[in-house]
Amino acid sequence: MENMLLAGILSYLLGSIPNGLWLGKAVWHTDLREHGSHNIGATNAWRTLGKPAGISIFLLDFAKGAVSVYLASLLVGTPVFMIVCGILAIVGHSCSLFLKFKGGKGVATGLGVMVMLMPLPALIVFLLWLAIVKVTGYVSLGSIVAAACVPLLAWLMDYSLEFILFGVLAAVFIIVRHHSNIGRLLKGTESKIQAAKR
């Protein structure tokens, strides 16, 4: 029980680390909350600060999800609790303790979780996301479609029920976090991805 509690707390705290905010301020002297979409995630960093910032923040946010699941595997070891800690990391990213329970949309952190839990579906959804972004220029559309495919892939690849349910929860959470993007996509006012020149 103590290990479960420790793993859960660490996962939420890891997820809560606002890499985009802290790195943006420390390295680029920019508060991402004051620019672009006002989001602290990799997409806004890419648009506001340039490719190195976007890639760095993506990788750090990805690592939060992956490390959380890895810690759960070490401290507890059950697939169900690894899933729980992955979800806590995603929630921490989107409802950060350090940002008055606000945060990013959970895509990079969610991918980190998924790589640890379901590597092949994770690779497929990442390639799908990449293809959609390349063709349309819309990161949000790629994220929404990729998230929606997670439970379907888990089911098609015969993962157990808890992994399918994780896929459903993660997909719903990420899609809901993109509700404003969905509105802009429907109106045709969503911004396409374009890196800032720095």
Secondary structure, 3 states (H helix, E strand, C coil): CHHHHHHHHHHHHHHHCCHHHHHHHHHHCCCHHHCCCCCCCHHHHHHHHCHHHHHHHHHHHHHHHHHHHHHHHHHCCCHHHHHHHHHHHHHHHHCEHHHCCECCCCHHHHHHHHHHHCHHHHHHHHHHHHHHHHHHCCHHHHHHHHHHHHHHHHHHCCCCHHHHHHHHHHHHHHHHHCHHHHHHHHHCCCCCCCCCCC
